[in-house]
């Protein structure tokens, strides 16, 4: 038995709607059955010794172990995490027959930590926010009331007295949350573009940046709760679009308790090696967390073409809206017949349909990022963005204008095609079998004399997943493969180990060894591919290490060759 992680859950999570301290334990099912009650007994012992109020306790059995958690006040979560660590060490020592940590020493140390962390003013502001129905956000440095342009923020050690505040000024702005395995970033970019065109000041958090309208405030992965808080505290924002990735949901929970719309694009195999998401069902449960934000008010938006989402939705009692690439999808037909609204792709048109009406949004070929309708996955993303923005106040005219005016340069790294002389380069971020299959389906629709692939894979993918992605690539008919080492993404693997897996699978599939080339950097694979490419050839570049440097490299090539 091993303690994998002890951390705070600051928002709704797999275990609780409220903040808690969680402990992830690697163990067998039998070990979990013995550990959970022993852990709870020790936590209860320490809470009593400290004079804390009783807590709620829950556990969740996961593949390879168990997560256990108990609730605690927001100004005591670090101390609660120390309690979890002490409880684990004590139970483990008792099971192994070794000397456990001293109770009095642990109590003294935790009491000191709790005293340093204590913040009565923060708890008072939290309670007052509940009383007045105001949105409340907090972290280690800042607490805030209201959202966006109707918000105010203060340092957590310089908080106002609740009685001194004008509570009428703390209001909401429309909030949309997006998660899923693939298509999240494209969908939030489309949604932000649509809403900007509708005259809104849009706050966007995503895996690439935080932005307010066209101003990027910070680059990097801001798809966790920190990105959501930054957007929702910005004084100019009057509508928020928040991308929520698996990691933030799993490690900290949902960054916002309530939203107007929550969208799940799809569920597919990715990051399945990580504790808490070692199976597709566990991944689905993590993504499904965003439904909590619209459970009581708001709309949950789901992909009717995803069977796992369809099955999961059967037990959901909130408001639903579906989208589908098939206007005859039975889930959509049943939903519409029962008085619901859906967004569908019918023939070559994107439609909003209800029981009595069908409104054309636009033709797929008029949406630049669909590459004339060839990129089906981006048609699905366009439908998802259309539903989301409609729930955030955009009209059909706004949606039509937004979808048909966002260029591929506004969606870097996601299905971008460039012409360099008589050659084409397709750049995408696809990094799992589902995304790669969608990309390759589209690549096959692009005329090409020969096709080359430049790609690599992160070391934290299981061997079979790396082989599966290699098979998906080979199936489109590759004439040459350039493999990037991606050393920063080894993640525990030896240098060359991922390349060896890819090479072995390609050889097994029948590709000649001379057609498999290994380079250290993605930029080197692209250079080599462009030297290889001739008139009419297509180079497919999977930019796992970042799209920006690849796009800069391509822009530098264009004037010299075209």
Secondary structure, DSSP 4 states (H G I P E B T S, - for coil): -EEEEEEEE-S--SS-SS-EEEEEEE--HHHHHHHHHHHHHHHHHHHHHHTPPP--EEEEEETTEEEEEEE--TTSHHHHHHHHHHHHHHHHHHHHTSPPPPHHHHHHHHHHHHHHH--HHHHHHHHHHHHHT--EEE-SSEEEESSGGG-EEEETTSPPPGGGS-GGG----EEEEEE-SSSHHHHHHHHHHHHHHTT--EEEE-SSEEEETTEEEEES---SHHHHHHHHT-TT-SEEEEE--HHHHHHT--S-S--SEEEE------STTSTT-SSHHHHHHHHGGGGGGGSSSSEEEEETT-HHHHHHHTT--SEEEEEES-TT-HHHHHHHHTT--EEEEETTEEEEE-SS-EEEEEEGGGSGGGTTTT-HHHHHHHHHHHHHHHHTT--HHHHHHHHTT--GGGSTTSSEEEEETTEEEEEE---SHHHHHHHHHHHHHS--SSEEEEE---TTS-HHHHHHHHHHHHTTT-SEEEEE--GGG-TTPPTTHHHHHHHHHHHHHT--GGGEEEESSHHHHHHHHHHH--TT-EEEEE-TT-HHHHHHHHHHHHHHH-
